[in-house]
């Protein structure tokens, strides 16, 4: 009896007791029994644990039901990725434990001096179903650059002289975000007229004549051609360009004790043009339509022409993204973990040209890892302008503005429909207050 009065005296009237009473319903309907201190404590904590389990289950079901209702008929919220610090390496796509497990398995397999059969495209042969995809990606890339070049002539583009900031609009914004080496203390941008290169960032890669051969060495860095990485990916996947010849194999290579054995050197094929395409190929009609008619080079004069070109350019951007992701699922692309360098192929090159943080410790060598589409074609994010003819973006209203890739923003201002995946990123559901209403907004 004394123990019960002491516990009740401590908890009664306190916030803790009120919370427990409201959550677990410790009221007059469930009075405390007249027991000893030990039995009362045990029963008290058992009641709390049982009530807390049911309370957590009800809260969990309520949260899941709310999330499921909010996801019906809408896309998940997507924001722009935060830029990594210069001293931090890129995150790994595959977990480190999985990489260790794969390396251990390959090491064990290399100890056996037996012939190991490799799958496409590791054995040097093409993946047949991805050959049309490579051509489509190349055509989408060509259409994208042509469309952006036409839209830049009719839609004003501003680029900062001191940093890589780009703004789509008749006049540059007033946001203090300049981080260039020559920027002033106020971090204001100094604008100039932008070009196609300011909208589309090009990442180059070494061209490989034989993708399963040895890597490019440091002495060969000036003797091997470099071209955009997206084009090199298409070439390795089956695109043939006269300016960049590549080796097409008729016989696969094999792996023996960790080394590649090429039997094609002993018996070269008689006809190298028909080495990897069957006559009954499903997409053989695609080869007859490789020669596309010349595109219309006339300038965009009317609003309907601008809107049509903007929609076609945005579709070419989406086609290039989806096709490149399909190719990257089979064809390996490597990127440096410390710098933007990219090498298309099963392994990275050996040129010591890395200039990232603490590159002296690595003797300029790259830290190769698996690449993503953003490493292949880095998106340049710009601020979204809802009214191109309105006042410039103010620095005080920065938290209300959204962002989008420069290509998407350029096409949207040209009249294209906003894709669903960019609506949350552009913050179209956020109402921008007036300049006099900022102090009244929470």
C-alpha positions as CSV (number, residue, x, y, z in Angstrom):
1,X,0.0,0.0,0.0
2,X,2.9,2.3,0.8
3,X,4.6,1.6,-2.5
4,X,1.5,2.3,-4.5
5,X,0.9,5.7,-2.7
6,X,4.6,6.7,-3.3
7,X,4.4,5.9,-7.0
8,X,1.1,7.5,-7.4
9,X,2.3,10.6,-5.6
10,X,5.3,10.9,-7.8
11,X,3.5,10.5,-11.1
12,X,0.1,12.1,-10.4
13,X,-0.2,15.6,-11.8
14,X,3.1,15.5,-13.7
15,X,3.4,15.6,-17.5
16,X,4.8,12.1,-17.6
17,X,1.7,10.8,-15.8
18,X,-0.6,12.7,-18.0
19,X,1.1,11.3,-21.1
20,X,0.9,7.7,-19.8
21,X,-2.7,8.2,-18.7
22,X,-3.7,9.5,-22.2
23,X,-1.8,6.9,-24.1
24,X,-2.4,3.8,-22.1
25,X,-5.8,4.8,-20.6
26,X,-4.8,4.6,-16.9
27,X,-8.0,6.1,-15.6
28,X,-10.7,5.1,-13.2
29,X,-12.0,2.4,-15.6
30,X,-8.8,0.4,-14.9
31,X,-7.9,1.1,-11.2
32,X,-4.7,0.0,-9.7
33,X,-5.1,-3.1,-7.6
34,X,-4.1,-3.4,-3.9
35,X,-0.9,-5.4,-4.2
36,X,2.6,-5.4,-2.9
37,X,5.3,-3.2,-4.4
38,X,6.9,-6.0,-6.4
39,X,3.7,-7.4,-7.9
40,X,2.4,-3.9,-8.6
41,X,5.6,-2.9,-10.4
42,X,5.6,-6.0,-12.5
43,X,1.9,-5.6,-13.5
44,X,2.4,-1.9,-14.2
45,X,5.3,-2.4,-16.6
46,X,3.5,-5.4,-18.3
47,X,0.5,-3.1,-18.9
48,X,2.8,-0.4,-20.4
49,X,4.6,-2.8,-22.7
50,X,1.4,-4.4,-24.0
51,X,-0.3,-1.0,-24.6
52,X,2.9,0.4,-26.2
53,X,3.0,-2.5,-28.7
54,X,-0.6,-1.9,-29.7
55,X,0.0,1.8,-29.9
56,X,3.1,1.4,-32.1
57,X,1.2,-1.0,-34.4
58,X,-1.6,1.5,-34.8
59,X,0.8,4.4,-35.5
60,X,2.7,2.2,-38.0
61,X,-0.5,1.2,-39.9
62,X,-1.6,4.9,-39.9
63,X,1.7,6.1,-41.3
64,X,1.8,3.4,-44.0
65,X,-1.8,4.2,-45.0
66,X,-1.1,7.9,-45.2
67,X,2.0,7.2,-47.4
68,X,0.1,4.9,-49.7
69,X,-2.7,7.5,-50.1
70,X,-0.2,10.2,-50.9
71,X,1.5,8.1,-53.5
72,X,-1.6,7.2,-55.4
73,X,-1.8,9.2,-58.6
74,X,1.4,11.1,-58.0
75,X,5.1,10.7,-58.5
76,X,7.5,10.5,-55.6
77,X,9.3,13.6,-54.5
78,X,12.7,14.0,-56.3
79,X,15.1,16.8,-55.6
80,X,18.4,17.7,-57.2
81,X,21.4,15.8,-55.8
82,X,23.6,17.7,-53.5
83,X,27.1,18.4,-54.9
84,X,29.9,16.4,-53.3
85,X,32.7,18.2,-51.6
86,X,36.0,18.3,-53.6
87,X,37.8,16.2,-50.9
88,X,35.2,13.5,-50.9
89,X,35.1,10.6,-53.3
90,X,32.0,9.5,-55.2
91,X,29.7,7.0,-53.6
92,X,29.9,3.4,-54.8
93,X,27.0,2.0,-56.8
94,X,27.7,-1.6,-55.7
95,X,28.3,-2.1,-51.9
96,X,31.9,-2.7,-50.9
97,X,31.1,-6.1,-49.4
98,X,29.7,-7.3,-52.7
99,X,32.8,-6.0,-54.6
100,X,35.0,-7.9,-52.1
101,X,32.9,-11.1,-52.6
102,X,33.2,-10.8,-56.4
103,X,37.0,-10.2,-56.3
104,X,37.4,-13.2,-54.0
105,X,35.4,-15.4,-56.4
106,X,37.4,-14.3,-59.5
107,X,40.6,-14.9,-57.6
108,X,39.6,-18.4,-56.8
109,X,38.5,-19.1,-60.4
110,X,41.8,-17.7,-61.8
111,X,43.7,-20.3,-59.7
112,X,42.3,-23.1,-61.9
113,X,44.2,-23.5,-65.2
114,X,41.1,-24.3,-67.1
115,X,39.4,-22.6,-70.0
116,X,36.6,-20.4,-68.8
117,X,33.8,-19.3,-71.3
118,X,32.9,-15.6,-71.0
119,X,29.5,-14.1,-71.8
120,X,28.8,-11.3,-74.2
121,X,30.1,-8.6,-74.3
122,X,33.0,-9.7,-72.1
123,X,34.1,-12.2,-74.8
124,X,34.5,-9.5,-77.4
125,X,31.3,-10.2,-79.3
126,X,28.4,-7.8,-79.6
127,X,25.1,-8.1,-77.8
128,X,22.7,-8.4,-80.8
129,X,19.6,-7.0,-79.2
130,X,21.5,-3.8,-78.2
131,X,22.9,-3.0,-81.6
132,X,19.7,-1.1,-82.7
133,X,19.7,0.6,-79.3
134,X,23.2,1.9,-80.0
135,X,22.1,3.4,-83.3
136,X,19.0,5.0,-81.7
137,X,21.1,6.6,-78.9
138,X,23.5,8.0,-81.5
139,X,20.5,9.4,-83.5
140,X,18.9,10.8,-80.4
141,X,22.2,12.4,-79.4
142,X,22.5,14.0,-82.9
143,X,18.9,15.3,-82.8
144,X,19.4,16.6,-79.3
145,X,22.4,18.7,-80.2
146,X,20.7,20.0,-83.4
147,X,17.6,20.9,-81.4
148,X,19.5,22.7,-78.7
149,X,21.5,24.7,-81.2
150,X,18.2,25.9,-82.8
151,X,16.5,26.7,-79.5
152,X,19.5,28.7,-78.2
153,X,19.1,31.1,-81.2
154,X,15.5,32.0,-80.2
155,X,15.6,31.5,-76.4
156,X,18.1,33.7,-74.5
157,X,20.7,31.8,-72.5
158,X,23.0,33.5,-70.0
159,X,26.3,32.0,-68.7
160,X,28.5,33.3,-65.9
161,X,32.0,34.5,-66.8
162,X,33.5,33.4,-63.5
163,X,31.8,30.0,-62.9
164,X,29.8,27.3,-64.7
165,X,26.4,28.8,-63.7
166,X,23.9,28.9,-66.5
167,X,20.5,30.7,-66.6
168,X,17.7,30.4,-69.1
169,X,16.1,33.8,-69.6
170,X,16.4,37.2,-71.1
171,X,18.3,38.6,-68.0
172,X,20.4,36.8,-65.5
173,X,19.1,36.1,-62.0
174,X,20.2,38.0,-58.9
175,X,21.1,35.0,-56.7
176,X,24.4,35.2,-55.0
177,X,25.7,31.7,-55.9
178,X,28.9,32.5,-57.8
179,X,31.7,30.2,-56.6
180,X,34.3,30.8,-59.3
181,X,37.9,31.6,-58.6
182,X,37.5,35.2,-60.0
183,X,34.1,35.9,-58.2
184,X,33.8,38.9,-56.0
185,X,33.0,38.9,-52.3
186,X,29.3,39.6,-53.0
187,X,29.1,36.3,-55.1
188,X,27.1,38.0,-57.8
189,X,27.3,36.6,-61.3
190,X,28.7,38.4,-64.4
191,X,26.6,37.2,-67.3
192,X,27.5,36.7,-70.9
193,X,25.6,35.1,-73.8
194,X,25.4,31.3,-73.5
195,X,26.1,28.7,-76.2
196,X,25.3,25.0,-76.8
197,X,28.4,23.9,-74.9
198,X,27.0,25.7,-71.8
199,X,23.8,23.7,-71.9
200,X,25.3,20.2,-72.8
201,X,28.4,19.2,-71.0
202,X,30.6,16.8,-73.0
203,X,32.8,14.2,-71.2
204,X,35.4,12.6,-73.4
205,X,36.9,9.1,-73.3
206,X,39.7,7.3,-75.0
207,X,38.7,5.4,-78.1
208,X,39.5,1.7,-77.9
209,X,40.1,-0.2,-81.1
210,X,39.9,-3.5,-79.2
211,X,37.7,-3.2,-76.1
212,X,39.0,-6.5,-74.6
213,X,42.6,-5.6,-75.3
214,X,45.1,-3.9,-73.0
215,X,44.4,-0.5,-71.5
216,X,45.8,2.8,-72.8
217,X,49.1,3.6,-71.1
218,X,50.4,6.9,-69.9
219,X,52.8,7.2,-72.9
220,X,49.9,6.6,-75.3
221,X,47.7,9.3,-74.0
222,X,48.5,11.7,-76.8
223,X,48.5,9.0,-79.5
224,X,45.0,7.7,-78.9
225,X,42.0,9.6,-80.1
226,X,39.5,11.0,-77.6
227,X,35.8,11.4,-78.4
228,X,32.5,12.0,-76.4
229,X,31.9,9.1,-74.0
230,X,28.3,8.6,-75.2
231,X,29.6,8.1,-78.8
232,X,32.3,5.7,-77.6
233,X,29.6,3.7,-75.8
234,X,27.6,3.5,-79.0
235,X,30.6,2.4,-81.0
236,X,31.4,-0.4,-78.6
237,X,27.8,-1.5,-78.7
238,X,27.7,-1.9,-82.5
239,X,27.8,1.6,-84.1
240,X,30.2,1.8,-87.0
241,X,31.8,5.2,-87.7
242,X,34.5,5.6,-90.5
243,X,36.5,8.1,-88.4
244,X,36.8,5.7,-85.5
245,X,37.4,2.2,-86.6
246,X,37.0,-0.6,-84.1
247,X,37.7,-4.4,-84.2
248,X,34.6,-6.6,-84.6
249,X,35.3,-10.2,-83.6
250,X,34.0,-13.3,-85.3
251,X,35.2,-15.7,-82.6
252,X,35.0,-15.1,-78.8
253,X,37.9,-14.8,-76.5
254,X,38.4,-17.1,-73.5
255,X,39.8,-16.7,-70.1
256,X,42.6,-19.1,-68.9
257,X,44.1,-18.6,-65.5
258,X,43.1,-15.0,-65.4
259,X,44.5,-14.2,-68.9
260,X,42.6,-13.5,-72.1
261,X,43.3,-16.0,-74.9
262,X,42.4,-14.8,-78.4
263,X,42.1,-17.6,-81.1
264,X,41.2,-15.1,-83.8
265,X,44.9,-14.2,-84.2
266,X,45.6,-17.7,-85.4
267,X,42.7,-18.0,-87.8
268,X,41.4,-14.6,-88.9
269,X,37.9,-14.6,-90.4
270,X,37.4,-14.4,-94.2
271,X,34.5,-12.0,-94.1
272,X,34.7,-9.5,-91.2
273,X,31.5,-7.6,-92.3
274,X,29.1,-10.4,-91.4
275,X,30.8,-11.6,-88.2
276,X,28.1,-11.0,-85.6
277,X,24.8,-10.2,-87.3
278,X,22.5,-13.1,-88.3
279,X,20.4,-13.0,-91.4
280,X,17.3,-13.7,-89.3
281,X,18.0,-10.8,-87.0
282,X,14.8,-9.4,-85.6
283,X,15.7,-5.8,-86.3
284,X,17.1,-6.3,-89.8
285,X,14.7,-3.7,-91.1
286,X,16.6,-1.2,-89.0
287,X,19.7,-1.6,-91.1
288,X,17.9,-0.5,-94.2
289,X,16.8,2.7,-92.5
290,X,20.2,3.8,-91.3
291,X,20.4,6.6,-93.9
292,X,18.2,9.3,-92.6
293,X,17.0,12.2,-94.7
294,X,18.7,15.6,-94.2
295,X,17.2,17.6,-91.4
296,X,15.5,21.0,-92.0
297,X,18.1,23.7,-91.4
298,X,15.7,26.6,-91.6
299,X,15.5,28.8,-88.5
300,X,12.5,28.7,-86.2
301,X,10.2,31.6,-87.1
302,X,6.8,31.0,-85.5
303,X,5.8,30.0,-82.0
304,X,4.4,26.6,-83.3
305,X,7.8,25.8,-84.8
306,X,9.6,26.6,-81.5
307,X,7.1,24.5,-79.5
308,X,7.4,21.6,-81.9
309,X,11.2,21.7,-81.8
310,X,11.3,22.0,-78.0
311,X,9.1,18.9,-77.7
312,X,11.2,16.9,-80.1
313,X,14.4,18.0,-78.3
314,X,13.0,16.9,-75.0
315,X,11.9,13.5,-76.4
316,X,15.4,13.1,-77.9
317,X,16.9,13.8,-74.4
318,X,14.6,11.2,-72.8
319,X,15.4,8.6,-75.6
320,X,19.1,9.1,-75.1
321,X,18.9,8.7,-71.4
322,X,16.8,5.5,-71.5
323,X,18.9,4.0,-74.3
324,X,22.2,4.8,-72.6
325,X,21.0,3.2,-69.4
326,X,20.2,0.0,-71.3
327,X,23.6,0.0,-72.9
328,X,25.3,0.6,-69.5
329,X,23.6,-2.5,-68.1
330,X,25.7,-4.7,-70.4
331,X,28.7,-2.6,-71.5
332,X,30.9,-1.5,-68.6
333,X,31.7,2.2,-68.1
334,X,34.3,3.3,-65.5
335,X,34.7,6.7,-63.9
336,X,37.3,8.1,-61.5
337,X,36.1,8.3,-57.9
338,X,37.8,11.7,-57.5
339,X,37.5,13.5,-60.8
340,X,35.1,13.6,-63.8
341,X,37.3,11.3,-66.0
342,X,35.3,8.5,-67.7
343,X,36.6,5.5,-69.7
344,X,34.2,3.3,-71.6
345,X,35.3,-0.3,-71.4
346,X,35.8,-3.2,-69.0
347,X,38.7,-1.4,-67.3
348,X,40.1,2.1,-66.9
349,X,43.1,3.6,-68.7
350,X,46.5,4.0,-67.1
351,X,47.2,7.6,-68.0
352,X,48.3,9.5,-64.9
353,X,46.2,12.7,-65.5
354,X,44.1,12.9,-62.3
355,X,44.3,16.3,-60.7
356,X,41.7,15.8,-58.0
357,X,42.3,16.2,-54.2
358,X,45.6,14.5,-53.1
359,X,46.4,13.2,-56.5
360,X,50.1,13.3,-55.6
361,X,49.5,10.4,-53.2
362,X,48.3,8.3,-56.1
363,X,50.9,9.6,-58.6
364,X,48.1,11.0,-60.7
365,X,46.4,7.7,-61.2
366,X,42.7,7.4,-61.3
367,X,40.6,5.5,-58.8
368,X,38.3,3.6,-61.1
369,X,34.8,2.5,-60.2
370,X,31.4,1.8,-61.8
371,X,29.9,4.8,-63.5
372,X,26.4,6.1,-63.7
373,X,24.5,8.0,-66.4
374,X,25.2,11.3,-64.6
375,X,29.0,10.5,-65.0
376,X,28.5,9.8,-68.7
377,X,26.5,13.0,-69.4
378,X,26.7,15.3,-66.3
379,X,23.4,17.3,-66.0
380,X,23.8,21.0,-65.5
381,X,21.1,22.2,-63.2
382,X,19.6,25.7,-63.6
383,X,17.0,27.7,-61.7
384,X,13.5,27.3,-63.0
385,X,11.8,30.5,-64.3
386,X,8.0,30.4,-64.2
387,X,7.6,33.7,-66.0
388,X,10.4,34.4,-68.6
389,X,9.0,37.9,-69.1
390,X,8.8,38.7,-65.4
391,X,11.3,40.3,-63.0
392,X,14.6,38.4,-62.4
393,X,14.9,35.9,-59.6
394,X,15.7,37.6,-56.2
395,X,18.2,36.3,-53.7
396,X,15.7,36.6,-50.8
397,X,13.2,34.3,-52.6
398,X,15.8,31.6,-53.2
399,X,14.1,28.9,-51.1
400,X,10.9,29.1,-53.2
401,X,12.6,28.5,-56.6
402,X,13.1,25.1,-58.1
403,X,15.8,23.7,-60.4
404,X,15.9,21.4,-63.4
405,X,18.5,20.2,-66.0
406,X,19.4,22.9,-68.5
407,X,18.1,20.9,-71.4
408,X,14.7,20.4,-69.7
409,X,14.4,24.1,-68.7
410,X,15.3,25.2,-72.2
411,X,12.7,23.0,-73.7
412,X,10.0,23.9,-71.2
413,X,10.5,27.6,-71.9
414,X,10.2,26.7,-75.5
415,X,6.7,25.3,-74.9
416,X,7.4,21.6,-74.2
417,X,5.3,19.7,-71.7
418,X,7.0,19.2,-68.3
419,X,7.8,15.5,-67.6
420,X,6.4,14.1,-64.4
421,X,9.9,13.3,-63.0
422,X,10.9,16.9,-63.0
423,X,7.7,18.5,-61.6
424,X,8.8,18.1,-57.9
425,X,12.3,19.2,-58.7
426,X,11.0,22.4,-60.3
427,X,8.7,23.0,-57.3
428,X,5.7,23.7,-59.4
429,X,3.4,23.0,-56.4
430,X,5.1,25.8,-54.4
431,X,3.4,29.2,-54.5
432,X,5.9,32.0,-54.7
433,X,4.9,34.9,-52.4
434,X,5.3,38.6,-53.3
435,X,8.3,40.5,-52.2
436,X,6.2,42.3,-49.5
437,X,4.7,39.0,-48.2
438,X,8.0,37.4,-47.3
439,X,7.9,38.5,-43.7
440,X,4.4,37.0,-43.2
441,X,5.4,33.6,-44.6
442,X,6.5,30.9,-42.1
